Amino acid sequence: MRRLKLNNKGAALITVLVITTFITILATTMLYVAATNFQQKQTDYQNKQSFYKAEKALDELKSILVKDVQTAYVEAYNKTTRNFLSKTAAEREAYFQDIFMDTLKKTWEKRVTDSGDLLGAVQSMMTGEYAAEAASFYKVSDYGVYENDTHTLQKFALRGVQVKYTEGNYTTFLYTDICLEPPVVDWSAESFSTSTDLVDREKIAFTDYVSYVNWRKADYDDSNDGVYDGIGIW
């Protein structure tokens, strides 16, 4: 019995098996946690990349629209100055605004006619360095000149602009209206002078006159059957 009690054969094997099992469980747990963290980081990266790329497409369209504001401004400014003496300050302001809006309207009518539809017109503008983002636009509901309730102020708008971009397994949807407004000009006879206004025109921040309205983001297509329209530009 004494010899039987002192027999430790097999104890080392059991100890090794216990330690090995413990290390295996610990290693498996650490690998699982590391894999989960990596997957979360990948998802977060794809999420951010998807959003940034969708936002970049909108921002590039906005930068192109700034040129439209500049072109319409020059057209309206030149025509208003040529009729300066025949109009009052209020009439000059209204005339300037009308010419500005009419120029934008004609510009977009031609683009839509040449491209076949409004979405095609938007995508056709994004050539060269912007071409990669053109496919992100998949819906533009309407365009035109809109007035406030008192009919004292006008805005030209692209309404229901929809952008979709996919990065990996993650897709971002952006919805917005884009408004173009005429830059502010003081048409009073007391302050107006050709030399001063030419200097002021060079200082105009045209980017301030193109803005997003009703902007929103979604992680899925939450528009009705792919159709989104803003709630109004005012």
Rosetta constraint file for C-alpha pairs under 8 A:
AtomPair CA 1 CA 5 HARMONIC 6.23 0.50
AtomPair CA 2 CA 6 HARMONIC 6.47 0.50
AtomPair CA 3 CA 7 HARMONIC 6.46 0.50
AtomPair CA 10 CA 14 HARMONIC 6.42 0.50
AtomPair CA 11 CA 15 HARMONIC 6.23 0.50
AtomPair CA 12 CA 16 HARMONIC 6.12 0.50
AtomPair CA 13 CA 17 HARMONIC 6.17 0.50
AtomPair CA 14 CA 18 HARMONIC 6.16 0.50
AtomPair CA 15 CA 19 HARMONIC 6.15 0.50
AtomPair CA 16 CA 20 HARMONIC 5.89 0.50
AtomPair CA 17 CA 21 HARMONIC 5.98 0.50
AtomPair CA 18 CA 22 HARMONIC 6.20 0.50
AtomPair CA 19 CA 23 HARMONIC 6.15 0.50
AtomPair CA 20 CA 24 HARMONIC 6.00 0.50
AtomPair CA 21 CA 25 HARMONIC 6.15 0.50
AtomPair CA 22 CA 26 HARMONIC 6.14 0.50
AtomPair CA 23 CA 27 HARMONIC 5.92 0.50
AtomPair CA 24 CA 28 HARMONIC 5.98 0.50
AtomPair CA 25 CA 29 HARMONIC 6.10 0.50
AtomPair CA 26 CA 30 HARMONIC 6.18 0.50
AtomPair CA 27 CA 31 HARMONIC 6.06 0.50
AtomPair CA 28 CA 32 HARMONIC 6.08 0.50
AtomPair CA 29 CA 33 HARMONIC 6.18 0.50
AtomPair CA 30 CA 34 HARMONIC 6.04 0.50
AtomPair CA 31 CA 35 HARMONIC 5.97 0.50
AtomPair CA 32 CA 36 HARMONIC 6.05 0.50
AtomPair CA 33 CA 37 HARMONIC 6.13 0.50
AtomPair CA 34 CA 38 HARMONIC 6.09 0.50
AtomPair CA 35 CA 39 HARMONIC 6.09 0.50
AtomPair CA 36 CA 40 HARMONIC 6.14 0.50
AtomPair CA 37 CA 41 HARMONIC 6.13 0.50
AtomPair CA 38 CA 42 HARMONIC 6.11 0.50
AtomPair CA 39 CA 43 HARMONIC 6.11 0.50
AtomPair CA 40 CA 44 HARMONIC 6.07 0.50
AtomPair CA 41 CA 45 HARMONIC 5.96 0.50
AtomPair CA 42 CA 46 HARMONIC 6.07 0.50
AtomPair CA 43 CA 47 HARMONIC 5.96 0.50
AtomPair CA 43 CA 170 HARMONIC 7.48 0.50
AtomPair CA 44 CA 48 HARMONIC 6.15 0.50
AtomPair CA 45 CA 49 HARMONIC 5.98 0.50
AtomPair CA 46 CA 50 HARMONIC 5.86 0.50
AtomPair CA 46 CA 167 HARMONIC 5.41 0.50
AtomPair CA 46 CA 168 HARMONIC 6.12 0.50
AtomPair CA 46 CA 169 HARMONIC 7.36 0.50
AtomPair CA 46 CA 170 HARMONIC 5.99 0.50
AtomPair CA 47 CA 51 HARMONIC 6.28 0.50
AtomPair CA 47 CA 167 HARMONIC 7.30 0.50
AtomPair CA 47 CA 170 HARMONIC 5.78 0.50
AtomPair CA 47 CA 171 HARMONIC 7.36 0.50
AtomPair CA 47 CA 172 HARMONIC 7.56 0.50
AtomPair CA 48 CA 52 HARMONIC 6.00 0.50
AtomPair CA 49 CA 53 HARMONIC 5.98 0.50
AtomPair CA 49 CA 167 HARMONIC 6.45 0.50
AtomPair CA 50 CA 54 HARMONIC 6.19 0.50
AtomPair CA 50 CA 165 HARMONIC 5.70 0.50
AtomPair CA 50 CA 166 HARMONIC 5.57 0.50
AtomPair CA 50 CA 167 HARMONIC 5.00 0.50
AtomPair CA 50 CA 170 HARMONIC 6.69 0.50
AtomPair CA 50 CA 171 HARMONIC 6.05 0.50
AtomPair CA 50 CA 172 HARMONIC 5.70 0.50
AtomPair CA 51 CA 55 HARMONIC 6.03 0.50
AtomPair CA 51 CA 165 HARMONIC 7.39 0.50
AtomPair CA 51 CA 171 HARMONIC 7.93 0.50
AtomPair CA 51 CA 172 HARMONIC 5.56 0.50
AtomPair CA 52 CA 56 HARMONIC 5.90 0.50
AtomPair CA 53 CA 57 HARMONIC 6.37 0.50
AtomPair CA 53 CA 133 HARMONIC 7.94 0.50
AtomPair CA 53 CA 165 HARMONIC 6.66 0.50
AtomPair CA 54 CA 58 HARMONIC 6.68 0.50
AtomPair CA 54 CA 136 HARMONIC 6.92 0.50
AtomPair CA 54 CA 163 HARMONIC 6.27 0.50
AtomPair CA 54 CA 164 HARMONIC 6.23 0.50
AtomPair CA 54 CA 165 HARMONIC 5.29 0.50
AtomPair CA 54 CA 172 HARMONIC 6.84 0.50
AtomPair CA 54 CA 173 HARMONIC 7.45 0.50
AtomPair CA 54 CA 174 HARMONIC 7.04 0.50
AtomPair CA 55 CA 59 HARMONIC 6.14 0.50
AtomPair CA 55 CA 174 HARMONIC 7.61 0.50
AtomPair CA 56 CA 60 HARMONIC 6.06 0.50
AtomPair CA 56 CA 133 HARMONIC 7.83 0.50
AtomPair CA 57 CA 61 HARMONIC 6.39 0.50
AtomPair CA 57 CA 130 HARMONIC 7.84 0.50
AtomPair CA 57 CA 133 HARMONIC 5.17 0.50
AtomPair CA 57 CA 134 HARMONIC 7.21 0.50
AtomPair CA 57 CA 136 HARMONIC 6.91 0.50
AtomPair CA 57 CA 137 HARMONIC 7.94 0.50
AtomPair CA 57 CA 163 HARMONIC 7.71 0.50
AtomPair CA 58 CA 62 HARMONIC 6.18 0.50
AtomPair CA 58 CA 163 HARMONIC 7.48 0.50
AtomPair CA 59 CA 63 HARMONIC 6.22 0.50
AtomPair CA 60 CA 64 HARMONIC 6.44 0.50
AtomPair CA 60 CA 130 HARMONIC 6.93 0.50
AtomPair CA 61 CA 65 HARMONIC 6.28 0.50
AtomPair CA 61 CA 122 HARMONIC 7.95 0.50
AtomPair CA 61 CA 126 HARMONIC 7.18 0.50
AtomPair CA 62 CA 66 HARMONIC 6.39 0.50
AtomPair CA 62 CA 178 HARMONIC 7.86 0.50
AtomPair CA 62 CA 210 HARMONIC 6.86 0.50
AtomPair CA 62 CA 211 HARMONIC 7.87 0.50
AtomPair CA 63 CA 67 HARMONIC 7.15 0.50
AtomPair CA 63 CA 207 HARMONIC 7.60 0.50
AtomPair CA 64 CA 68 HARMONIC 7.04 0.50
AtomPair CA 64 CA 125 HARMONIC 7.78 0.50
AtomPair CA 65 CA 69 HARMONIC 6.50 0.50
AtomPair CA 65 CA 180 HARMONIC 7.78 0.50
AtomPair CA 65 CA 210 HARMONIC 7.13 0.50
AtomPair CA 66 CA 70 HARMONIC 6.38 0.50
AtomPair CA 66 CA 206 HARMONIC 6.14 0.50
AtomPair CA 66 CA 207 HARMONIC 5.83 0.50
AtomPair CA 66 CA 209 HARMONIC 7.63 0.50
AtomPair CA 66 CA 210 HARMONIC 6.36 0.50
AtomPair CA 67 CA 71 HARMONIC 6.18 0.50
AtomPair CA 68 CA 72 HARMONIC 6.09 0.50
AtomPair CA 68 CA 104 HARMONIC 7.04 0.50
AtomPair CA 69 CA 73 HARMONIC 5.90 0.50
AtomPair CA 69 CA 104 HARMONIC 7.88 0.50
AtomPair CA 69 CA 180 HARMONIC 6.81 0.50
AtomPair CA 69 CA 181 HARMONIC 7.53 0.50
AtomPair CA 69 CA 182 HARMONIC 7.19 0.50
AtomPair CA 69 CA 206 HARMONIC 6.85 0.50
AtomPair CA 69 CA 209 HARMONIC 7.47 0.50
AtomPair CA 69 CA 210 HARMONIC 7.82 0.50
AtomPair CA 70 CA 74 HARMONIC 6.28 0.50
AtomPair CA 70 CA 206 HARMONIC 6.74 0.50
AtomPair CA 71 CA 75 HARMONIC 6.35 0.50
AtomPair CA 72 CA 76 HARMONIC 6.06 0.50
AtomPair CA 72 CA 99 HARMONIC 7.76 0.50
AtomPair CA 72 CA 100 HARMONIC 5.06 0.50
AtomPair CA 72 CA 101 HARMONIC 7.54 0.50
AtomPair CA 72 CA 103 HARMONIC 5.57 0.50
AtomPair CA 72 CA 104 HARMONIC 6.26 0.50
AtomPair CA 73 CA 77 HARMONIC 5.79 0.50
AtomPair CA 73 CA 100 HARMONIC 6.01 0.50
AtomPair CA 73 CA 182 HARMONIC 6.83 0.50
AtomPair CA 73 CA 183 HARMONIC 7.25 0.50
AtomPair CA 74 CA 78 HARMONIC 6.02 0.50
AtomPair CA 75 CA 79 HARMONIC 6.34 0.50
AtomPair CA 75 CA 99 HARMONIC 7.39 0.50
AtomPair CA 75 CA 100 HARMONIC 7.05 0.50
AtomPair CA 75 CA 103 HARMONIC 7.46 0.50
AtomPair CA 76 CA 80 HARMONIC 6.03 0.50
AtomPair CA 76 CA 96 HARMONIC 5.24 0.50
AtomPair CA 76 CA 97 HARMONIC 7.36 0.50
AtomPair CA 76 CA 99 HARMONIC 5.01 0.50
AtomPair CA 76 CA 100 HARMONIC 5.06 0.50
AtomPair CA 76 CA 103 HARMONIC 7.90 0.50
AtomPair CA 77 CA 81 HARMONIC 6.18 0.50
AtomPair CA 77 CA 96 HARMONIC 6.48 0.50
AtomPair CA 78 CA 82 HARMONIC 6.33 0.50
AtomPair CA 79 CA 83 HARMONIC 6.54 0.50
AtomPair CA 79 CA 96 HARMONIC 7.74 0.50
AtomPair CA 79 CA 99 HARMONIC 7.90 0.50
AtomPair CA 80 CA 84 HARMONIC 5.84 0.50
AtomPair CA 80 CA 92 HARMONIC 6.39 0.50
AtomPair CA 80 CA 95 HARMONIC 6.71 0.50
AtomPair CA 80 CA 96 HARMONIC 5.73 0.50
AtomPair CA 83 CA 87 HARMONIC 6.79 0.50
AtomPair CA 84 CA 88 HARMONIC 7.91 0.50
AtomPair CA 84 CA 92 HARMONIC 6.80 0.50
AtomPair CA 87 CA 91 HARMONIC 5.57 0.50
AtomPair CA 87 CA 92 HARMONIC 5.89 0.50
AtomPair CA 88 CA 92 HARMONIC 6.07 0.50
AtomPair CA 88 CA 188 HARMONIC 7.94 0.50
AtomPair CA 89 CA 93 HARMONIC 6.31 0.50
AtomPair CA 89 CA 187 HARMONIC 5.37 0.50
AtomPair CA 89 CA 188 HARMONIC 4.97 0.50
AtomPair CA 89 CA 189 HARMONIC 6.98 0.50
AtomPair CA 90 CA 94 HARMONIC 6.30 0.50
AtomPair CA 90 CA 187 HARMONIC 7.81 0.50
AtomPair CA 91 CA 95 HARMONIC 5.92 0.50
AtomPair CA 92 CA 96 HARMONIC 5.91 0.50
AtomPair CA 92 CA 187 HARMONIC 6.35 0.50
AtomPair CA 93 CA 97 HARMONIC 6.18 0.50
AtomPair CA 93 CA 185 HARMONIC 7.79 0.50
AtomPair CA 93 CA 187 HARMONIC 6.40 0.50
AtomPair CA 94 CA 98 HARMONIC 6.12 0.50
AtomPair CA 95 CA 99 HARMONIC 6.17 0.50
AtomPair CA 96 CA 100 HARMONIC 6.11 0.50
AtomPair CA 97 CA 101 HARMONIC 6.21 0.50
AtomPair CA 97 CA 154 HARMONIC 7.47 0.50
AtomPair CA 97 CA 182 HARMONIC 6.47 0.50
AtomPair CA 98 CA 102 HARMONIC 5.97 0.50
AtomPair CA 99 CA 103 HARMONIC 6.02 0.50
AtomPair CA 100 CA 104 HARMONIC 6.54 0.50
AtomPair CA 100 CA 182 HARMONIC 6.56 0.50
AtomPair CA 101 CA 105 HARMONIC 6.08 0.50
AtomPair CA 101 CA 145 HARMONIC 6.73 0.50
AtomPair CA 101 CA 154 HARMONIC 7.76 0.50
AtomPair CA 101 CA 155 HARMONIC 7.54 0.50
AtomPair CA 101 CA 156 HARMONIC 6.52 0.50
AtomPair CA 101 CA 182 HARMONIC 7.92 0.50
AtomPair CA 102 CA 106 HARMONIC 6.13 0.50
AtomPair CA 103 CA 107 HARMONIC 6.13 0.50
AtomPair CA 104 CA 108 HARMONIC 6.24 0.50
AtomPair CA 104 CA 156 HARMONIC 7.35 0.50
AtomPair CA 105 CA 109 HARMONIC 6.08 0.50
AtomPair CA 105 CA 144 HARMONIC 6.40 0.50
AtomPair CA 105 CA 145 HARMONIC 7.30 0.50
AtomPair CA 105 CA 156 HARMONIC 7.82 0.50
AtomPair CA 106 CA 110 HARMONIC 6.21 0.50
AtomPair CA 107 CA 111 HARMONIC 6.41 0.50
AtomPair CA 108 CA 112 HARMONIC 6.05 0.50
AtomPair CA 108 CA 121 HARMONIC 7.95 0.50
AtomPair CA 109 CA 113 HARMONIC 6.13 0.50
AtomPair CA 110 CA 114 HARMONIC 6.03 0.50
AtomPair CA 111 CA 115 HARMONIC 6.01 0.50
AtomPair CA 111 CA 118 HARMONIC 7.87 0.50
AtomPair CA 111 CA 121 HARMONIC 5.35 0.50
AtomPair CA 112 CA 116 HARMONIC 5.63 0.50
AtomPair CA 112 CA 117 HARMONIC 5.07 0.50
AtomPair CA 112 CA 118 HARMONIC 5.22 0.50
AtomPair CA 112 CA 120 HARMONIC 7.30 0.50
AtomPair CA 112 CA 121 HARMONIC 5.23 0.50
AtomPair CA 113 CA 117 HARMONIC 6.91 0.50
AtomPair CA 114 CA 121 HARMONIC 7.63 0.50
AtomPair CA 115 CA 120 HARMONIC 5.33 0.50
AtomPair CA 115 CA 121 HARMONIC 5.20 0.50
AtomPair CA 115 CA 124 HARMONIC 7.29 0.50
AtomPair CA 116 CA 120 HARMONIC 6.60 0.50
AtomPair CA 116 CA 121 HARMONIC 7.50 0.50
AtomPair CA 117 CA 121 HARMONIC 6.28 0.50
AtomPair CA 118 CA 122 HARMONIC 6.40 0.50
AtomPair CA 118 CA 140 HARMONIC 6.48 0.50
AtomPair CA 118 CA 141 HARMONIC 7.86 0.50
AtomPair CA 118 CA 142 HARMONIC 7.42 0.50
AtomPair CA 119 CA 123 HARMONIC 6.24 0.50
AtomPair CA 119 CA 137 HARMONIC 7.45 0.50
AtomPair CA 119 CA 138 HARMONIC 7.05 0.50
AtomPair CA 119 CA 139 HARMONIC 6.07 0.50
AtomPair CA 119 CA 140 HARMONIC 5.53 0.50
AtomPair CA 120 CA 124 HARMONIC 5.88 0.50
AtomPair CA 121 CA 125 HARMONIC 6.49 0.50
AtomPair CA 122 CA 126 HARMONIC 7.04 0.50
AtomPair CA 122 CA 134 HARMONIC 7.91 0.50
AtomPair CA 123 CA 127 HARMONIC 7.89 0.50
AtomPair CA 123 CA 134 HARMONIC 4.96 0.50
AtomPair CA 123 CA 135 HARMONIC 7.17 0.50
AtomPair CA 123 CA 137 HARMONIC 7.14 0.50
AtomPair CA 124 CA 134 HARMONIC 7.72 0.50
AtomPair CA 126 CA 130 HARMONIC 4.79 0.50
AtomPair CA 126 CA 131 HARMONIC 5.19 0.50
AtomPair CA 126 CA 133 HARMONIC 7.46 0.50
AtomPair CA 126 CA 134 HARMONIC 5.72 0.50
AtomPair CA 127 CA 131 HARMONIC 4.48 0.50
AtomPair CA 127 CA 134 HARMONIC 7.83 0.50
AtomPair CA 130 CA 134 HARMONIC 6.71 0.50
AtomPair CA 131 CA 135 HARMONIC 7.86 0.50
AtomPair CA 133 CA 137 HARMONIC 7.69 0.50
AtomPair CA 136 CA 163 HARMONIC 5.28 0.50
AtomPair CA 136 CA 164 HARMONIC 5.14 0.50
AtomPair CA 136 CA 165 HARMONIC 5.70 0.50
AtomPair CA 137 CA 161 HARMONIC 7.57 0.50
AtomPair CA 137 CA 162 HARMONIC 5.93 0.50
AtomPair CA 137 CA 163 HARMONIC 4.53 0.50
AtomPair CA 137 CA 164 HARMONIC 6.48 0.50
AtomPair CA 138 CA 162 HARMONIC 5.99 0.50
AtomPair CA 138 CA 163 HARMONIC 6.07 0.50
AtomPair CA 138 CA 164 HARMONIC 7.06 0.50
AtomPair CA 139 CA 160 HARMONIC 7.19 0.50
AtomPair CA 139 CA 161 HARMONIC 5.86 0.50
AtomPair CA 139 CA 162 HARMONIC 5.04 0.50
AtomPair CA 139 CA 163 HARMONIC 7.33 0.50
AtomPair CA 139 CA 226 HARMONIC 7.89 0.50
AtomPair CA 139 CA 227 HARMONIC 7.39 0.50
AtomPair CA 140 CA 158 HARMONIC 7.18 0.50
AtomPair CA 140 CA 159 HARMONIC 6.42 0.50
AtomPair CA 140 CA 160 HARMONIC 5.23 0.50
AtomPair CA 140 CA 161 HARMONIC 4.42 0.50
AtomPair CA 140 CA 162 HARMONIC 6.27 0.50
AtomPair CA 141 CA 158 HARMONIC 7.66 0.50
AtomPair CA 141 CA 159 HARMONIC 5.60 0.50
AtomPair CA 141 CA 160 HARMONIC 4.80 0.50
AtomPair CA 141 CA 161 HARMONIC 6.63 0.50
AtomPair CA 141 CA 227 HARMONIC 7.57 0.50
AtomPair CA 141 CA 228 HARMONIC 7.24 0.50
AtomPair CA 141 CA 229 HARMONIC 6.44 0.50
AtomPair CA 142 CA 158 HARMONIC 5.98 0.50
AtomPair CA 142 CA 159 HARMONIC 5.08 0.50
AtomPair CA 142 CA 160 HARMONIC 6.78 0.50
AtomPair CA 143 CA 156 HARMONIC 7.43 0.50
AtomPair CA 143 CA 157 HARMONIC 5.52 0.50
AtomPair CA 143 CA 158 HARMONIC 4.47 0.50
AtomPair CA 143 CA 159 HARMONIC 5.83 0.50
AtomPair CA 144 CA 156 HARMONIC 5.56 0.50
AtomPair CA 144 CA 157 HARMONIC 5.72 0.50
AtomPair CA 144 CA 158 HARMONIC 6.98 0.50
AtomPair CA 145 CA 154 HARMONIC 6.64 0.50
AtomPair CA 145 CA 155 HARMONIC 5.68 0.50
AtomPair CA 145 CA 156 HARMONIC 4.41 0.50
AtomPair CA 145 CA 157 HARMONIC 6.46 0.50
AtomPair CA 146 CA 154 HARMONIC 5.62 0.50
AtomPair CA 146 CA 155 HARMONIC 5.34 0.50
AtomPair CA 146 CA 156 HARMONIC 6.17 0.50
AtomPair CA 146 CA 157 HARMONIC 7.28 0.50
AtomPair CA 146 CA 233 HARMONIC 7.89 0.50
AtomPair CA 147 CA 151 HARMONIC 5.36 0.50
AtomPair CA 147 CA 152 HARMONIC 7.23 0.50
AtomPair CA 147 CA 153 HARMONIC 5.76 0.50
AtomPair CA 147 CA 154 HARMONIC 4.50 0.50
AtomPair CA 147 CA 155 HARMONIC 6.44 0.50
AtomPair CA 148 CA 152 HARMONIC 6.69 0.50
AtomPair CA 148 CA 153 HARMONIC 5.91 0.50
AtomPair CA 148 CA 154 HARMONIC 6.69 0.50
AtomPair CA 148 CA 234 HARMONIC 6.69 0.50
AtomPair CA 154 CA 181 HARMONIC 7.31 0.50
AtomPair CA 155 CA 179 HARMONIC 6.27 0.50
AtomPair CA 155 CA 180 HARMONIC 5.86 0.50
AtomPair CA 155 CA 181 HARMONIC 5.17 0.50
AtomPair CA 155 CA 182 HARMONIC 7.70 0.50
AtomPair CA 156 CA 179 HARMONIC 5.69 0.50
AtomPair CA 156 CA 180 HARMONIC 5.07 0.50
AtomPair CA 156 CA 181 HARMONIC 6.48 0.50
AtomPair CA 157 CA 177 HARMONIC 6.78 0.50
AtomPair CA 157 CA 178 HARMONIC 5.46 0.50
AtomPair CA 157 CA 179 HARMONIC 4.32 0.50
AtomPair CA 157 CA 180 HARMONIC 6.04 0.50
AtomPair CA 157 CA 233 HARMONIC 7.77 0.50
AtomPair CA 158 CA 177 HARMONIC 5.71 0.50
AtomPair CA 158 CA 178 HARMONIC 5.18 0.50
AtomPair CA 158 CA 179 HARMONIC 6.57 0.50
AtomPair CA 159 CA 176 HARMONIC 7.12 0.50
AtomPair CA 159 CA 177 HARMONIC 4.46 0.50
AtomPair CA 159 CA 178 HARMONIC 6.51 0.50
AtomPair CA 159 CA 229 HARMONIC 6.41 0.50
AtomPair CA 159 CA 230 HARMONIC 6.30 0.50
AtomPair CA 160 CA 175 HARMONIC 6.63 0.50
AtomPair CA 160 CA 176 HARMONIC 5.84 0.50
AtomPair CA 160 CA 177 HARMONIC 5.45 0.50
AtomPair CA 160 CA 227 HARMONIC 7.86 0.50
AtomPair CA 160 CA 228 HARMONIC 5.33 0.50
AtomPair CA 160 CA 229 HARMONIC 4.28 0.50
AtomPair CA 160 CA 230 HARMONIC 5.51 0.50
AtomPair CA 161 CA 175 HARMONIC 5.78 0.50
AtomPair CA 161 CA 176 HARMONIC 5.31 0.50
AtomPair CA 161 CA 177 HARMONIC 5.82 0.50
AtomPair CA 161 CA 178 HARMONIC 7.62 0.50
AtomPair CA 161 CA 228 HARMONIC 7.70 0.50
AtomPair CA 161 CA 229 HARMONIC 7.91 0.50
AtomPair CA 162 CA 173 HARMONIC 7.19 0.50
AtomPair CA 162 CA 174 HARMONIC 5.80 0.50
AtomPair CA 162 CA 175 HARMONIC 4.76 0.50
AtomPair CA 162 CA 176 HARMONIC 6.74 0.50
AtomPair CA 162 CA 228 HARMONIC 7.33 0.50
AtomPair CA 163 CA 173 HARMONIC 5.72 0.50
AtomPair CA 163 CA 174 HARMONIC 5.12 0.50
AtomPair CA 163 CA 175 HARMONIC 6.58 0.50
AtomPair CA 164 CA 171 HARMONIC 6.90 0.50
AtomPair CA 164 CA 172 HARMONIC 5.72 0.50
AtomPair CA 164 CA 173 HARMONIC 4.65 0.50
AtomPair CA 164 CA 174 HARMONIC 6.53 0.50
AtomPair CA 165 CA 171 HARMONIC 5.58 0.50
AtomPair CA 165 CA 172 HARMONIC 5.51 0.50
AtomPair CA 165 CA 173 HARMONIC 6.85 0.50
AtomPair CA 166 CA 170 HARMONIC 5.63 0.50
AtomPair CA 166 CA 171 HARMONIC 4.17 0.50
AtomPair CA 166 CA 172 HARMONIC 6.50 0.50
AtomPair CA 167 CA 171 HARMONIC 6.32 0.50
AtomPair CA 171 CA 219 HARMONIC 6.32 0.50
AtomPair CA 171 CA 220 HARMONIC 7.05 0.50
AtomPair CA 172 CA 217 HARMONIC 7.25 0.50
AtomPair CA 172 CA 218 HARMONIC 6.21 0.50
AtomPair CA 172 CA 219 HARMONIC 5.15 0.50
AtomPair CA 172 CA 220 HARMONIC 6.84 0.50
AtomPair CA 173 CA 217 HARMONIC 5.79 0.50
AtomPair CA 173 CA 218 HARMONIC 5.08 0.50
AtomPair CA 173 CA 219 HARMONIC 6.08 0.50
AtomPair CA 173 CA 220 HARMONIC 6.38 0.50
AtomPair CA 173 CA 221 HARMONIC 6.43 0.50
AtomPair CA 174 CA 215 HARMONIC 7.34 0.50
AtomPair CA 174 CA 216 HARMONIC 5.90 0.50
AtomPair CA 174 CA 217 HARMONIC 4.62 0.50
AtomPair CA 174 CA 218 HARMONIC 6.38 0.50
AtomPair CA 175 CA 214 HARMONIC 7.62 0.50
AtomPair CA 175 CA 215 HARMONIC 5.67 0.50
AtomPair CA 175 CA 216 HARMONIC 5.35 0.50
AtomPair CA 175 CA 217 HARMONIC 6.40 0.50
AtomPair CA 175 CA 228 HARMONIC 7.28 0.50
AtomPair CA 176 CA 212 HARMONIC 6.28 0.50
AtomPair CA 176 CA 213 HARMONIC 5.98 0.50
AtomPair CA 176 CA 214 HARMONIC 5.34 0.50
AtomPair CA 176 CA 215 HARMONIC 4.23 0.50
AtomPair CA 176 CA 216 HARMONIC 6.45 0.50
AtomPair CA 176 CA 230 HARMONIC 6.79 0.50
AtomPair CA 177 CA 212 HARMONIC 5.78 0.50
AtomPair CA 177 CA 213 HARMONIC 5.04 0.50
AtomPair CA 177 CA 214 HARMONIC 6.12 0.50
AtomPair CA 177 CA 215 HARMONIC 6.87 0.50
AtomPair CA 177 CA 230 HARMONIC 6.21 0.50
AtomPair CA 177 CA 233 HARMONIC 7.25 0.50
AtomPair CA 178 CA 210 HARMONIC 6.96 0.50
AtomPair CA 178 CA 211 HARMONIC 5.69 0.50
AtomPair CA 178 CA 212 HARMONIC 4.72 0.50
AtomPair CA 178 CA 213 HARMONIC 6.04 0.50
AtomPair CA 179 CA 209 HARMONIC 7.81 0.50
AtomPair CA 179 CA 210 HARMONIC 5.63 0.50
AtomPair CA 179 CA 211 HARMONIC 5.35 0.50
AtomPair CA 179 CA 212 HARMONIC 6.40 0.50
AtomPair CA 179 CA 213 HARMONIC 7.03 0.50
AtomPair CA 179 CA 233 HARMONIC 7.46 0.50
AtomPair CA 180 CA 209 HARMONIC 5.72 0.50
AtomPair CA 180 CA 210 HARMONIC 4.69 0.50
AtomPair CA 180 CA 211 HARMONIC 6.80 0.50
AtomPair CA 181 CA 209 HARMONIC 5.11 0.50
AtomPair CA 181 CA 210 HARMONIC 6.59 0.50
AtomPair CA 182 CA 209 HARMONIC 6.78 0.50
AtomPair CA 183 CA 204 HARMONIC 7.65 0.50
AtomPair CA 183 CA 206 HARMONIC 7.29 0.50
AtomPair CA 183 CA 209 HARMONIC 6.50 0.50
AtomPair CA 186 CA 191 HARMONIC 7.10 0.50
AtomPair CA 186 CA 192 HARMONIC 7.01 0.50
AtomPair CA 187 CA 191 HARMONIC 7.42 0.50
AtomPair CA 187 CA 192 HARMONIC 6.13 0.50
AtomPair CA 188 CA 192 HARMONIC 6.02 0.50
AtomPair CA 192 CA 196 HARMONIC 7.36 0.50
AtomPair CA 192 CA 197 HARMONIC 7.00 0.50
AtomPair CA 193 CA 197 HARMONIC 6.13 0.50
AtomPair CA 194 CA 198 HARMONIC 6.20 0.50
AtomPair CA 195 CA 199 HARMONIC 6.55 0.50
AtomPair CA 196 CA 200 HARMONIC 6.21 0.50
AtomPair CA 197 CA 201 HARMONIC 5.89 0.50
AtomPair CA 198 CA 202 HARMONIC 6.59 0.50
AtomPair CA 199 CA 203 HARMONIC 6.76 0.50
AtomPair CA 200 CA 204 HARMONIC 6.49 0.50
AtomPair CA 205 CA 209 HARMONIC 7.75 0.50
AtomPair CA 206 CA 210 HARMONIC 7.39 0.50
AtomPair CA 213 CA 233 HARMONIC 6.27 0.50
AtomPair CA 214 CA 230 HARMONIC 6.14 0.50
AtomPair CA 214 CA 231 HARMONIC 7.14 0.50
AtomPair CA 214 CA 232 HARMONIC 7.89 0.50
AtomPair CA 214 CA 233 HARMONIC 7.59 0.50
AtomPair CA 218 CA 222 HARMONIC 6.95 0.50
AtomPair CA 221 CA 226 HARMONIC 6.94 0.50
AtomPair CA 222 CA 226 HARMONIC 7.79 0.50
AtomPair CA 223 CA 227 HARMONIC 5.55 0.50
AtomPair CA 223 CA 228 HARMONIC 5.26 0.50
AtomPair CA 224 CA 228 HARMONIC 6.62 0.50
